[in-house]
Amino acid sequence: MEEKVRALLDDVRPALQADGGDVELVEITDDGIVRVALTGACGNCPMSQMTLKLGIEKYLKQKLPEIVEVVAV
């Protein structure tokens, strides 16, 4: 599953990088929680939670239903 998540993050990465940010996979827990680190401009952006939940999490859960939640660490 880690390879699939990494590939999906690569799909959303260009949009983040266009705004000076990025996302890194930290870990995937056994209970389906994906932990990521938002870096660059995304790390301190006031809209980062919206990007995380309505962008990254929605996309990952759509492609991999076994994902329960995506959280930033």
C-alpha positions as CSV (number, residue, x, y, z in Angstrom):
1,M,0.0,0.0,0.0
2,E,2.9,2.4,0.7
3,E,3.9,2.3,-3.0
4,K,0.3,3.1,-4.1
5,V,0.1,6.0,-1.6
6,R,3.5,7.4,-2.8
7,A,2.3,7.2,-6.4
8,L,-0.9,9.0,-5.6
9,L,1.0,11.7,-3.7
10,D,3.1,12.1,-6.9
11,D,-0.2,12.8,-8.7
12,V,-1.0,15.8,-6.4
13,R,2.5,17.0,-5.9
14,P,2.7,19.2,-9.1
15,A,-0.2,21.3,-7.8
16,L,1.5,21.8,-4.5
17,Q,4.8,22.6,-6.0
18,A,3.2,25.2,-8.3
19,D,2.5,27.2,-5.1
20,G,5.9,26.6,-3.6
21,G,4.9,23.6,-1.4
22,D,5.2,19.9,-1.3
23,V,4.0,16.8,0.6
24,E,6.1,13.9,2.1
25,L,4.8,10.6,3.3
26,V,5.7,10.0,6.9
27,E,3.9,6.7,7.6
28,I,0.8,4.6,7.1
29,T,-0.6,3.1,10.2
30,D,-2.1,-0.4,10.4
31,D,-5.6,1.2,10.9
32,G,-5.5,3.1,7.6
33,I,-4.3,6.5,8.7
34,V,-1.8,8.2,6.4
35,R,0.5,10.7,8.1
36,V,2.1,13.3,5.8
37,A,4.3,16.3,6.3
38,L,3.4,19.5,4.3
39,T,6.6,21.3,3.5
40,G,7.7,24.5,1.8
41,A,4.9,27.1,1.5
42,C,2.3,24.5,2.5
43,G,3.9,24.1,5.9
44,N,2.8,27.5,7.2
45,C,-0.1,28.3,4.8
46,P,-3.4,29.2,6.5
47,M,-5.2,27.1,3.9
48,S,-3.1,24.0,4.4
49,Q,-5.8,22.1,6.3
50,M,-8.2,22.7,3.5
51,T,-5.6,21.5,1.0
52,L,-5.0,18.5,3.2
53,K,-8.6,17.4,3.7
54,L,-10.4,18.6,0.6
55,G,-7.5,17.9,-1.8
56,I,-5.1,15.2,-0.6
57,E,-7.3,13.2,1.7
58,K,-10.3,13.3,-0.7
59,Y,-8.1,12.1,-3.6
60,L,-6.4,9.3,-1.7
61,K,-9.6,8.0,-0.2
62,Q,-11.3,8.0,-3.6
63,K,-8.4,5.9,-5.1
64,L,-7.8,3.7,-2.0
65,P,-11.0,3.2,0.0
66,E,-9.0,1.5,2.8
67,I,-7.5,4.8,3.8
68,V,-9.5,6.1,6.8
69,E,-7.9,9.6,7.2
70,V,-4.9,11.7,6.1
71,V,-3.3,13.8,8.8
72,A,-0.4,16.3,8.8
73,V,2.4,15.8,11.4
